[in-house]
Amino acid sequence: MDVSFIMNELGEERELYFNSIAPPIMQSSNFSFKTVGAMRELLMDEYSGYLYSRGKNPTVDILRTKLAALDGAEDALVFSSGAAAIFAAVLSQVKKGDHIISVRDPYSWARKMFEVILPRFGVTTTFIDGTQIENFIEARQANTTLVYLESPNSFTYELQDLRAVAHWAKQHGIVSIIDNSFCTPLNQQPIAMGIDMALQSATKYIGGHSDVMAGVLTGSAEKMKQIFNSEYLNIGSGISPMNAWLLLRGLRTMEIRLQRVSATTHEIWPKLKAHPAIEAIHFPFDPGFPQYELAKAQMKDACGLVTIQLKTQSREQIEQCCNQLKHFLMAVSWGGYESLIFPACASVPENEFDGTNPRHRMIRVYFGLEDAGYLWNDLQQALDQLV
Ligand SMILES: *Cc1c(COP(=O)(O)O)cnc(C)c1O
């Protein structure tokens, strides 16, 4: 399906709401019925219509239709955050005694769920280096029911071979889930490669303006309906109509925003790589990246995030370099209009900083929608002070 059609037309029934171009924000917690029969029908099958907005809501449904189509999936559920989407997706696929294989460095709150919450219910997780398919094969146990992927991750960008992992998982009846936040469906289509469910933090590129939190989960109609009737309704972490509307607005410009972010990223990463203050850069579309060929084989583009690794082993110098940036905001997250930096050393207690550890010398850079020259000048003035 054409992305232009999905973004502008699909799911919108404008004649139902006075031909307004922008969809209505259906800010209603519940919906009424004319007859007991009609009410009974919905109570028996909440998935089939509008009963109560913890379940379905018309504004949210427009968004669901578009997000499912973008992923080439049969259906989508939208959550109040990416973390909620991760939690519901994983919880829906495991029971006491089950075993999960997860990539080594999943998103921090996915990791906490695997390490802290799930063991309380008798679900164990093995973390593996997902760059090698052999590690999946080796980690499998008789009770492995789920494999959890994130390709690339959003700091060092390790990939998994999605076609190979999906094929292996299917052979063993293991459900596969991927966190596709880095790429979005515009740059990577995991479901077409055989992955069962794809999720994303919609807080990042879909929202695109750093003003809304949300998460998306896509997959087969059967799986989505099952999750809707259980975890989605029970946890109650669906999205509000207002926030769904903000995501619909974000979708209108998502493709062009990503094009701009991508052009800036591709203009600046080679300059960063060549700068004398920098020891290495981490970016999947750098031909020097260890999995460059795989990145090109399964991703359309990589954009927005580049991690630089400074040469200096001095925490003071690293911090000074970051503090000196004038046009990059220092913050977690990414995907908005504004450029950001996230120094790894900010998540290390001062007395545990180890200059010989390359990770402590890494700074993640996110390129937003500003002019590339303007951003490069700022990076350059801060980096020049280190040489
Ligand atoms: C931000 C993020 C999440 C979590 O999404 P929230 O919307 O912040 O809950 C999950 N995975 C990745 C890769 C992320 O960057």
The ligand as a Gaussian input file, in Angstrom:
#p B3LYP/6-31G(d) Opt

LIG

0 1
 C       11.937000       4.922000      23.950000
 C       12.058000       3.498000      23.633000
 C       11.189000       2.548000      24.163000
 C       10.138000       2.881000      25.170000
 O        9.184000       3.711000      24.673000
 P        8.400000       4.770000      25.609000
 O        7.448000       5.363000      24.652000
 O        9.433000       5.698000      26.128000
 O        7.760000       3.984000      26.706000
 C       11.349000       1.247000      23.760000
 N       12.320000       0.882000      22.908000
 C       13.181000       1.748000      22.394000
 C       14.234000       1.284000      21.462000
 C       13.081000       3.090000      22.730000
 O       13.956000       3.965000      22.221000

